[in-house]
Amino acid sequence: MRSLWRIIANLFKWTWRLINFVREFILNLFLLLLILVGVGVWMHIKSANQPVEVQRGALNIDLAGVVVDKPSVTNKLGKLGRQLLGASSNRLKENPLFDIVDGIRQGKTDDRISGIVLNLRDFAGGDQPSLQYIGKALREFRDSGKPVYAYGDNFTQAQFYLASFANKIYLAPHGSIDLHGFATNSLYYKSLLDKLKVSSHIFRVGTYKSAVEPFLRDDMSQAARDADTRWVGQLWNNYVAQIAANRQISPEQVFPGAQQLIAALQKNGGDMAKYALDAKLVDELATPAEVDQKLTKVFGWDKQANDYRGTSIYDYSLKKQPAKGNIAVIFADGAIVDGEQTPGTVGGDTTAAEIRSARLDDKIKAIILRVNSPGGSVTASEAIREELAAARAAGKPVVVSMGGMAASGGYWISTPANYIIASPSTLTGSIGIFGIINTVEKSLGTIGVYTDGVATSPLADVSVTKALPQEVQQLMQLSIENGYKNFLDLVAKSRKMTPEQVDQIAQGHVWTGSDAKANGLVDALGDFDDAVKKAAELAKISQPQLQWYQQQPSFADMLFGQMNAQIRAVLPETLQSMLPAPMYDVMSMMKKQPGLFDKMNDPQNRYAVCLTCGDVR
């Protein structure tokens, strides 16, 4: 019997030892794998930081993804991501606008660069002022005597806009140019909220403040429709006019209208490529192989790469800027939120701290605030504005450079500036405020759940599960009206108007940069270069040197940010492709709708947001 127990005990003992061995082996294997991955990543980063030898030949503008003022996470691992994780997230990549422009301008005077090739098949676009700024750099490159070529199988509107700056555009014989116009679309939820029995308490000031309409209506109001029709039409006219000038054709040739376009295609049998050639939108129809031959004659052949000689814009190293500059460049790029900054947002505390740092730095003589924001939290906007006003009061000139959007809260933070410069296609204004508090007491009541209790004051008896007390509603409306009055006063003081004059162009009305200039909301039309010149002029700086204020992400932020982009690129599309088409469209629109589905964390529930400014397609 003892022998049997001994055998059983030994069996359990050796089994336990085997389990421990397997566990330790797996953990050690995982640790070894982690070390190898870490070493590999470090080596890739180290090699990525080494300057790539520039090929004598073309500078390939092979942009992939979108162009933004400031990427959510500095893409130092972009090359690593392409090498290790593939290119599936290319269209989610964020490209810094100013690096692209600096690269093109550097290539203009680089003897190794003899021309530019625009290969934009993976380019997803950017706001119109950003595209105009890149186009300006391409025009400067052309004017230096170096040619610019563009080719593609198909061109989207954003791709063709940049391609139009080329000396010569090649289109595949089976290709097309998708020119269709601009549109905005938003989701409206009133019926859904009614069905869910959600009580939406809306507090607003401004006839045209359409950001709250999705909670109040199932469609766009006529006032909002009229206002949006105006600025969307102006953006499209600016787009068409620029392409017409670049191609030296009439605006009607660029886009004759939907019916005329269909009639022309009916005549030629629906051949989109031939239509583009006949309308002089492109210079030649050519297959990729034919384009390669043409570019090889211009730039030479690279035997190692089996391609014409050239260097990607991603491998083209920019000259190092001085460590310390005399003009601070601070970004307000994204929705404005209260507290610390997170990727894709403007943190009130973070941005105010950057402005304060520039204000206290004796070497900084002027500040450029680059604004590209639809607005957001009123509290956060005021924190940024106050710090910017303090910098101006300290004797440091402040110049605001507006990008694609500087609306609502984006305009609020611009008010302390000595000088405001906007692009003709900037969307700005939208001077108005709203507040939203949703309660679900009716929803819970339908399933037999209720909330009850006692409170020392109606103002204390606030809960998402209870009806909003009348006193709280009155208090909120007073707070919103006070915020709007403050907004008018800030603009009036800044723009040397009366509050009554500001109110006539406010009420939440969105203006293009051109209209904003006519209405006195901005000082001049121009781009970032003009902002630098103005800042240097105001600060009396003979040799301006820029100091870019950008948070440097940690290694983990960069690594996981790159991996997250890959996951977002592959997994959601795979899963969402299984959904019915209408549901997929709804999910895509919800992700794009700014201000409502991002963080709304204002402590007073007050927001200055332009809903439609970020959704022009």
C-alpha positions as MATLAB code, in Angstrom:
seq = 'MRSLWRIIANLFKWTWRLINFVREFILNLFLLLLILVGVGVWMHIKSANQPVEVQRGALNIDLAGVVVDKPSVTNKLGKLGRQLLGASSNRLKENPLFDIVDGIRQGKTDDRISGIVLNLRDFAGGDQPSLQYIGKALREFRDSGKPVYAYGDNFTQAQFYLASFANKIYLAPHGSIDLHGFATNSLYYKSLLDKLKVSSHIFRVGTYKSAVEPFLRDDMSQAARDADTRWVGQLWNNYVAQIAANRQISPEQVFPGAQQLIAALQKNGGDMAKYALDAKLVDELATPAEVDQKLTKVFGWDKQANDYRGTSIYDYSLKKQPAKGNIAVIFADGAIVDGEQTPGTVGGDTTAAEIRSARLDDKIKAIILRVNSPGGSVTASEAIREELAAARAAGKPVVVSMGGMAASGGYWISTPANYIIASPSTLTGSIGIFGIINTVEKSLGTIGVYTDGVATSPLADVSVTKALPQEVQQLMQLSIENGYKNFLDLVAKSRKMTPEQVDQIAQGHVWTGSDAKANGLVDALGDFDDAVKKAAELAKISQPQLQWYQQQPSFADMLFGQMNAQIRAVLPETLQSMLPAPMYDVMSMMKKQPGLFDKMNDPQNRYAVCLTCGDVR';
ca = [
       0.000    0.000    0.000;
       2.852    2.343    0.880;
       4.424    1.583   -2.487;
       1.218    2.558   -4.233;
       1.009    5.878   -2.351;
       4.694    6.491   -3.036;
       4.103    5.942   -6.742;
       1.078    8.304   -6.734;
       3.025   10.926   -4.734;
       5.973   10.718   -7.129;
       3.610   10.998  -10.076;
       2.098   14.224   -8.695;
       5.571   15.544   -7.746;
       7.028   14.982  -11.208;
       3.864   16.255  -12.861;
       4.124   19.451  -10.783;
       7.800   19.794  -11.695;
       6.943   19.312  -15.360;
       4.239   21.989  -15.139;
       6.696   24.373  -13.437;
       9.303   23.625  -16.094;
       6.841   24.288  -18.931;
       5.668   27.502  -17.229;
       9.208   28.783  -16.700;
      10.193   27.734  -20.203;
       7.282   29.634  -21.748;
       7.960   32.729  -19.603;
      11.654   32.648  -20.437;
      10.857   32.144  -24.106;
       8.471   35.106  -23.992;
      11.104   37.233  -22.220;
      13.727   36.242  -24.784;
      11.325   37.078  -27.603;
      10.565   40.453  -25.989;
      14.286   41.211  -25.701;
      14.866   40.245  -29.343;
      11.945   42.419  -30.469;
      13.228   45.307  -28.362;
      16.746   44.974  -29.792;
      15.324   44.702  -33.299;
      13.170   47.790  -32.846;
      16.107   49.722  -31.395;
      18.312   48.735  -34.338;
      15.597   49.748  -36.801;
      15.169   53.107  -35.090;
      18.910   53.620  -35.036;
      19.152   52.811  -38.739;
      16.088   54.940  -39.478;
      17.774   57.919  -37.834;
      20.814   57.493  -40.054;
      20.654   59.833  -43.042;
      19.737   58.012  -46.252;
      22.042   58.637  -49.182;
      20.101   60.838  -51.565;
      19.888   59.507  -55.107;
      20.754   61.909  -57.868;
      17.429   62.215  -59.608;
      13.849   62.843  -58.583;
      12.358   63.735  -55.245;
       9.402   61.351  -55.008;
       6.430   62.952  -53.273;
       4.877   59.555  -52.515;
       2.607   60.763  -49.748;
       0.532   58.141  -47.964;
      -2.271   59.114  -45.616;
      -3.418   62.593  -44.658;
      -1.656   65.920  -44.245;
      -2.075   67.611  -40.858;
      -0.495   70.578  -39.128;
       0.741   68.417  -36.255;
       0.560   64.595  -36.197;
      -1.179   63.038  -33.190;
       2.030   61.126  -32.472;
       5.303   62.117  -34.082;
       5.788   59.433  -36.701;
       9.419   58.570  -36.044;
       8.497   54.920  -36.413;
       6.925   55.364  -39.839;
       9.792   53.641  -41.581;
       9.823   50.880  -38.976;
       6.089   50.391  -39.438;
       6.483   49.996  -43.197;
       9.280   47.476  -42.714;
       7.787   45.365  -39.917;
       4.025   45.753  -40.158;
       3.344   46.327  -43.830;
       1.562   49.183  -45.563;
      -2.028   48.448  -44.624;
      -2.261   51.601  -42.494;
      -0.861   53.938  -45.152;
      -4.112   55.841  -45.569;
      -4.252   56.446  -41.803;
      -0.757   57.910  -41.652;
      -0.458   61.548  -40.605;
       2.086   63.650  -42.468;
       3.305   66.947  -40.965;
       2.520   69.775  -43.374;
       5.579   71.843  -42.594;
       8.025   68.955  -43.085;
       6.579   68.321  -46.551;
       6.872   71.982  -47.543;
      10.410   72.230  -46.105;
      11.411   69.105  -48.028;
      10.152   70.525  -51.332;
      11.857   73.854  -50.699;
      15.113   72.182  -49.747;
      14.983   70.097  -52.942;
      14.667   73.313  -54.954;
      18.262   74.257  -54.116;
      19.673   70.712  -53.776;
      21.942   69.903  -56.751;
      21.182   66.199  -56.308;
      17.477   66.789  -56.933;
      16.691   67.451  -60.592;
      12.884   67.271  -60.407;
       9.819   66.083  -58.533;
       7.525   63.132  -59.212;
       4.095   63.195  -57.571;
       2.956   59.627  -56.888;
      -0.239   60.177  -54.907;
      -2.098   56.863  -55.141;
      -2.098   56.448  -51.312;
      -2.655   60.118  -50.528;
      -5.935   60.549  -48.611;
      -6.018   64.354  -48.568;
      -5.959   67.313  -46.211;
      -7.774   70.589  -45.666;
      -7.717   73.086  -48.514;
      -5.304   75.612  -46.929;
      -2.787   72.776  -46.341;
      -3.032   71.677  -49.973;
      -2.650   75.314  -51.077;
       0.521   75.650  -48.999;
       2.040   72.499  -50.515;
       0.981   73.750  -53.939;
       2.789   77.025  -53.279;
       5.998   75.114  -52.569;
       5.539   73.043  -55.751;
       5.043   76.253  -57.743;
       8.281   77.675  -56.279;
      10.066   74.435  -57.239;
       8.771   74.728  -60.824;
       9.781   78.379  -61.017;
      13.354   77.395  -60.123;
      13.557   75.613  -63.475;
      13.178   72.050  -62.197;
      10.269   70.027  -63.632;
       7.377   68.475  -61.712;
       5.642   65.337  -63.021;
       2.479   63.644  -61.753;
       1.006   60.293  -62.675;
      -1.678   57.960  -61.430;
      -4.252   55.334  -62.321;
      -7.008   57.445  -60.769;
      -7.019   60.826  -59.051;
      -9.261   61.868  -56.187;
     -10.091   65.566  -55.795;
      -7.307   66.100  -53.230;
      -4.791   64.145  -55.329;
      -5.655   66.038  -58.500;
      -5.403   69.384  -56.734;
      -1.702   68.734  -56.003;
      -1.161   67.091  -59.402;
      -2.442   70.250  -61.124;
       0.738   72.063  -60.018;
       2.864   69.694  -62.158;
       4.395   70.599  -65.499;
       2.996   67.378  -66.918;
       0.250   65.018  -65.742;
       0.055   61.398  -66.910;
      -3.153   59.367  -66.486;
      -3.596   55.654  -67.109;
      -5.734   54.888  -70.203;
      -8.257   53.117  -67.963;
      -8.115   55.775  -65.257;
     -10.284   58.699  -64.202;
     -10.312   61.991  -62.335;
     -13.051   62.076  -59.713;
     -14.210   65.690  -59.730;
     -17.660   65.889  -58.155;
     -17.790   68.917  -55.828;
     -17.908   69.361  -52.056;
     -20.609   68.323  -49.607;
     -21.217   68.162  -45.871;
     -23.376   65.630  -44.072;
     -24.234   65.169  -40.409;
     -26.276   62.646  -38.472;
     -29.512   63.748  -36.776;
     -30.856   61.882  -33.740;
     -34.114   63.468  -32.568;
     -36.307   60.513  -33.527;
     -33.813   58.070  -32.071;
     -33.665   59.985  -28.799;
     -37.464   60.120  -28.726;
     -37.670   56.358  -29.202;
     -35.098   55.809  -26.464;
     -36.969   58.356  -24.326;
     -33.753   60.303  -23.695;
     -34.399   63.884  -22.557;
     -31.974   66.283  -24.243;
     -31.769   69.669  -22.557;
     -30.270   72.118  -25.051;
     -29.048   75.588  -24.159;
     -27.711   77.795  -26.940;
     -27.262   81.284  -28.308;
     -26.918   81.941  -32.033;
     -29.278   81.559  -34.964;
     -26.683   79.637  -36.978;
     -25.227   77.555  -34.125;
     -26.090   74.265  -35.803;
     -23.967   72.013  -33.571;
     -27.012   71.213  -31.406;
     -29.427   70.619  -34.279;
     -28.778   66.844  -34.359;
     -30.406   66.649  -30.914;
     -33.343   68.893  -31.831;
     -34.217   67.909  -35.393;
     -34.153   65.125  -37.947;
     -32.836   67.420  -40.672;
     -30.911   70.647  -41.217;
     -32.674   73.922  -40.489;
     -33.096   76.379  -43.356;
     -30.863   78.941  -41.613;
     -28.048   76.398  -41.284;
     -28.605   75.203  -44.864;
     -28.320   78.736  -46.260;
     -25.177   79.483  -44.239;
     -23.446   76.204  -45.119;
     -24.386   76.513  -48.791;
     -22.524   79.812  -48.908;
     -19.200   78.668  -47.471;
     -19.194   75.220  -49.118;
     -19.788   76.944  -52.465;
     -16.913   79.344  -51.824;
     -14.531   76.479  -51.008;
     -15.486   74.718  -54.228;
     -15.071   77.896  -56.288;
     -11.596   78.395  -54.775;
     -10.714   74.790  -55.628;
     -11.884   75.041  -59.247;
     -10.280   78.448  -59.791;
      -6.869   77.229  -58.617;
      -6.906   74.160  -60.864;
      -8.079   76.267  -63.810;
      -5.177   78.665  -63.259;
      -2.684   75.820  -62.920;
      -3.891   74.061  -66.066;
      -4.488   77.328  -67.948;
      -8.053   76.385  -68.813;
     -11.442   77.824  -67.900;
     -13.271   76.871  -64.672;
     -16.016   75.378  -66.875;
     -13.469   72.958  -68.350;
     -12.443   71.864  -64.869;
     -16.022   71.067  -63.872;
     -18.803   71.932  -66.334;
     -21.557   70.676  -64.031;
     -23.078   67.253  -63.445;
     -25.399   67.196  -66.476;
     -22.768   68.547  -68.862;
     -20.250   66.004  -67.563;
     -22.715   63.156  -68.120;
     -23.555   64.434  -71.615;
     -19.868   64.540  -72.585;
     -19.321   61.013  -71.292;
     -22.361   59.769  -73.193;
     -20.804   61.091  -76.399;
     -17.474   59.304  -75.877;
     -18.933   56.051  -74.572;
     -18.182   56.715  -70.895;
     -14.396   56.879  -71.325;
     -13.325   58.898  -68.263;
      -9.663   59.016  -69.254;
     -10.394   60.330  -72.749;
     -12.731   62.931  -71.253;
      -9.923   64.126  -68.937;
      -7.542   64.378  -71.903;
     -10.054   66.218  -74.105;
     -10.817   68.690  -71.303;
      -7.055   69.296  -70.882;
      -7.157   68.107  -67.285;
      -4.188   65.856  -68.097;
      -1.438   66.052  -70.692;
      -1.097   62.443  -71.791;
      -2.623   58.990  -71.342;
       0.094   56.460  -70.571;
       0.452   53.078  -68.897;
       2.701   52.742  -65.817;
       5.358   51.071  -67.962;
       5.299   53.948  -70.438;
       5.516   56.493  -67.618;
       8.527   54.620  -66.183;
      10.278   54.857  -69.548;
       9.612   58.580  -69.798;
      10.804   59.256  -66.237;
      13.893   57.083  -66.773;
      14.905   59.257  -69.720;
      14.683   62.293  -67.435;
      16.186   60.951  -64.197;
      18.172   57.839  -65.190;
      17.815   54.205  -64.100;
      18.585   52.735  -60.685;
      19.637   49.100  -61.234;
      19.474   48.236  -57.559;
      15.909   49.492  -57.105;
      14.790   48.531  -60.637;
      13.211   51.954  -60.986;
      14.028   55.435  -62.175;
      16.467   57.285  -59.914;
      14.790   59.010  -57.037;
      14.503   59.520  -53.294;
      11.275   59.253  -51.319;
      10.147   62.337  -49.406;
      10.154   60.067  -46.340;
      13.871   59.324  -46.785;
      14.898   62.859  -47.650;
      16.614   64.315  -44.591;
      15.902   67.926  -43.736;
      18.654   70.257  -42.597;
      18.806   70.545  -38.838;
      17.227   73.671  -37.415;
      18.876   75.655  -34.603;
      18.125   74.196  -31.162;
      16.782   77.545  -29.947;
      14.782   80.001  -32.009;
      13.484   83.522  -31.446;
       9.886   82.917  -32.645;
       7.822   80.274  -30.868;
       5.405   78.219  -32.968;
       2.648   76.687  -30.838;
      -0.035   74.418  -32.269;
      -3.735   74.309  -31.454;
      -4.647   71.389  -33.697;
      -7.850   69.457  -32.960;
     -10.881   69.704  -30.683;
     -10.247   71.849  -27.586;
     -10.700   69.864  -24.364;
     -10.311   70.702  -20.707;
      -7.164   69.447  -18.972;
      -4.139   67.713  -20.438;
      -3.675   67.126  -24.139;
      -4.315   63.713  -25.677;
      -3.493   62.665  -29.259;
      -5.671   64.580  -31.718;
      -6.902   67.178  -29.214;
      -5.889   70.592  -27.883;
      -5.521   70.323  -24.130;
      -6.321   73.617  -22.418;
      -3.762   73.073  -19.655;
      -1.085   71.726  -22.010;
      -1.360   74.527  -24.568;
      -1.542   77.227  -21.892;
       1.635   75.800  -20.335;
       3.429   75.938  -23.702;
       2.422   79.580  -24.183;
       3.549   80.378  -20.652;
       6.905   78.707  -21.308;
       7.373   80.830  -24.423;
       6.327   83.953  -22.521;
       8.938   83.360  -19.810;
      11.729   82.452  -22.263;
      13.892   85.542  -22.822;
      15.111   84.177  -26.163;
      11.566   84.085  -27.549;
      10.657   87.478  -29.002;
       7.315   86.612  -30.664;
       4.703   83.845  -30.718;
       2.871   82.293  -33.652;
      -0.230   80.338  -32.655;
      -1.118   77.941  -35.462;
      -4.849   77.251  -35.099;
      -6.579   74.380  -36.861;
      -9.534   73.618  -34.624;
     -13.343   73.435  -34.784;
     -13.448   74.587  -31.147;
     -14.582   72.745  -28.036;
     -14.643   73.454  -24.324;
     -15.259   77.110  -23.401;
     -13.306   76.692  -20.160;
     -10.273   75.288  -21.969;
     -10.521   77.947  -24.701;
     -10.518   80.686  -22.061;
      -7.473   79.179  -20.320;
      -5.545   79.332  -23.608;
      -6.806   82.835  -24.408;
      -5.810   84.205  -21.006;
      -2.261   82.898  -21.338;
      -1.963   84.283  -24.858;
      -3.201   87.670  -23.623;
      -0.570   87.560  -20.867;
       2.136   86.957  -23.475;
       0.988   89.963  -25.482;
       0.832   92.086  -22.325;
       4.428   91.025  -21.577;
       5.489   92.707  -24.809;
       5.748   89.632  -27.025;
       3.816   90.070  -30.286;
       1.293   87.320  -30.994;
       0.373   86.338  -34.552;
      -2.344   83.779  -35.268;
      -1.936   81.663  -38.385;
      -5.238   79.965  -39.233;
      -5.185   76.619  -41.007;
      -8.221   74.773  -42.322;
     -10.407   75.688  -39.328;
     -10.326   78.308  -36.617;
     -13.993   78.283  -35.714;
     -15.926   78.823  -32.470;
     -13.437   77.985  -29.702;
     -10.731   78.130  -32.379;
     -11.631   81.786  -32.943;
     -12.030   82.409  -29.185;
      -8.360   81.559  -28.567;
      -7.336   83.783  -31.502;
      -8.797   86.986  -30.085;
      -5.717   88.206  -28.108;
      -3.514   88.260  -31.221;
      -1.818   91.392  -32.499;
      -2.494   90.114  -36.004;
      -4.618   87.318  -37.487;
      -3.841   85.755  -40.870;
      -6.220   83.310  -42.547;
      -6.276   81.459  -45.842;
      -9.109   82.419  -48.229;
     -10.399   78.867  -47.641;
     -10.097   78.857  -43.844;
     -13.375   78.218  -42.020;
     -13.640   80.619  -39.115;
     -16.138   82.650  -37.118;
     -18.952   80.415  -35.783;
     -19.169   82.753  -32.797;
     -21.744   81.106  -30.590;
     -22.088   78.853  -27.534;
     -24.251   75.921  -26.546;
     -24.690   73.420  -23.747;
     -26.119   69.899  -23.640;
     -27.293   67.808  -20.702;
     -28.931   64.440  -21.436;
     -31.030   62.607  -18.860;
     -32.514   59.094  -19.103;
     -35.243   59.097  -16.449;
     -37.929   58.247  -19.045;
     -35.820   55.463  -20.503;
     -35.367   53.885  -17.078;
     -39.048   54.384  -16.288;
     -40.058   52.135  -19.179;
     -38.272   49.202  -17.492;
     -39.480   50.081  -13.996;
     -36.358   51.801  -12.623;
     -36.723   55.111  -10.792;
     -34.509   57.479   -8.818;
     -35.593   59.299   -5.668;
     -33.934   61.059   -2.743;
     -33.629   64.323   -0.855;
     -31.599   67.456   -1.517;
     -30.978   70.731    0.291;
     -31.521   72.650   -2.961;
     -32.920   71.958   -6.439;
     -29.459   72.831   -7.753;
     -28.052   69.844   -5.880;
     -30.675   67.449   -7.173;
     -28.988   66.804  -10.522;
     -28.616   63.277  -11.839;
     -28.559   61.691  -15.268;
     -31.298   59.360  -13.997;
     -33.670   62.173  -12.934;
     -35.481   64.966  -14.719;
     -33.433   68.146  -14.819;
     -34.834   70.663  -12.284;
     -36.277   73.837  -13.763;
     -33.866   75.915  -11.661;
     -30.870   74.102  -13.176;
     -32.210   74.715  -16.672;
     -32.578   78.425  -15.929;
     -29.081   78.533  -14.474;
     -27.616   76.803  -17.537;
     -29.339   79.174  -19.957;
     -28.061   82.179  -17.996;
     -24.552   80.690  -18.079;
     -24.730   80.145  -21.853;
     -26.011   83.667  -22.466;
     -23.262   85.070  -20.261;
     -20.673   83.044  -22.173;
     -21.979   84.362  -25.480;
     -21.872   87.930  -24.168;
     -18.266   87.394  -23.066;
     -17.456   85.975  -26.500;
     -18.909   89.078  -28.186;
     -17.011   91.374  -25.820;
     -13.716   89.577  -26.481;
     -14.158   89.814  -30.242;
     -15.332   93.440  -30.047;
     -12.289   94.477  -28.002;
      -9.922   92.526  -30.236;
     -11.367   93.704  -33.557;
     -12.165   97.284  -32.450;
     -15.913   96.915  -32.932;
     -18.948   97.264  -30.734;
     -20.594   94.106  -29.349;
     -23.655   94.958  -31.442;
     -21.548   95.007  -34.615;
     -19.996   91.656  -33.719;
     -23.414   90.168  -32.980;
     -24.515   90.931  -36.548;
     -21.746   88.672  -37.954;
     -21.803   86.197  -35.062;
     -24.857   84.105  -34.102;
     -22.821   80.988  -34.897;
     -22.366   81.988  -38.571;
     -19.432   80.228  -40.291;
     -17.319   82.368  -42.629;
     -14.574   81.566  -45.107;
     -11.320   83.457  -44.681;
     -12.271   85.794  -47.521;
     -15.582   86.716  -45.879;
     -13.926   86.956  -42.471;
     -11.497   89.508  -43.895;
     -14.380   91.516  -45.373;
     -16.197   91.373  -42.021;
     -13.141   92.454  -40.047;
     -12.639   89.164  -38.195;
      -9.109   88.689  -39.572;
      -6.418   91.164  -40.563;
      -5.052   89.628  -43.757;
      -5.289   86.703  -46.150;
      -2.159   84.599  -46.449;
      -0.380   81.487  -45.233;
       2.140   80.437  -42.605;
       5.008   82.211  -44.405;
       3.121   85.485  -44.070;
       2.634   84.825  -40.353;
       6.390   84.351  -39.896;
       7.105   87.595  -41.750;
       4.548   89.491  -39.668;
       5.856   88.096  -36.375;
       9.414   89.086  -37.334;
       8.218   92.553  -38.348;
       6.308   93.151  -35.102;
       9.184   91.867  -32.954;
      11.788   93.678  -35.114;
      13.702   90.459  -35.809;
      16.064   90.601  -38.786;
      16.787   86.852  -38.868;
      13.730   84.889  -37.717;
      14.383   81.373  -36.413;
      11.445   79.189  -35.479;
      11.239   77.153  -32.311;
       8.531   74.521  -32.642;
       6.704   73.643  -29.456;
       5.748   69.997  -29.833;
       5.411   67.340  -27.183;
       7.855   64.526  -27.815;
       6.174   61.140  -27.370;
       7.826   58.394  -25.405;
       9.184   55.297  -27.117;
       6.120   53.346  -25.918;
       3.775   56.022  -27.335;
       5.431   55.787  -30.741;
       5.514   51.988  -30.787;
       1.957   51.440  -29.612;
       0.714   54.323  -31.731;
       2.156   52.652  -34.819;
       0.689   49.285  -33.833;
      -2.676   50.891  -33.091;
      -2.744   52.410  -36.568;
      -2.158   48.954  -38.024;
      -4.940   47.411  -35.932;
      -7.349   50.189  -36.885;
      -6.405   49.721  -40.520;
      -6.997   45.971  -40.645;
      -9.367   44.771  -37.930;
     -12.206   47.318  -38.096;
     -12.433   47.202  -41.882;
     -12.564   43.408  -41.775;
     -15.316   43.397  -39.191;
     -17.215   46.375  -40.589;
     -17.279   44.858  -44.062;
     -19.601   42.218  -42.611;
     -22.137   44.869  -41.619;
     -24.940   46.040  -43.936;
     -23.856   48.993  -46.070;
     -26.115   51.575  -44.340;
     -24.735   50.606  -40.917;
     -21.155   50.881  -42.187;
     -21.893   54.373  -43.542;
     -23.418   55.433  -40.205;
     -20.377   54.201  -38.261;
     -18.009   55.997  -40.624;
     -19.967   59.248  -40.304;
     -20.090   59.019  -36.510;
     -16.319   58.718  -36.390;
     -15.941   61.814  -38.563;
     -18.479   64.003  -36.795;
     -16.351   66.348  -34.646;
     -17.271   67.753  -31.292;
     -20.068   65.324  -30.427;
     -18.293   61.992  -30.169;
     -14.939   63.260  -29.013;
     -14.328   64.204  -25.385;
     -16.868   66.738  -24.113;
     -15.537   67.505  -20.664;
     -16.174   71.170  -20.016;
     -16.836   71.548  -16.263;
     -19.715   73.955  -16.979;
     -21.089   71.980  -19.943;
     -20.460   74.966  -22.241;
     -19.104   74.433  -25.738;
     -18.111   76.559  -28.691;
     -17.915   74.063  -31.559;
     -18.498   74.154  -35.311;
     -20.129   70.838  -36.183;
     -19.792   70.846  -39.977;
     -16.395   72.549  -40.358;
     -14.434   69.308  -40.235;
     -16.627   67.246  -42.565;
     -16.237   68.580  -46.105;
     -15.785   65.900  -48.759;
];
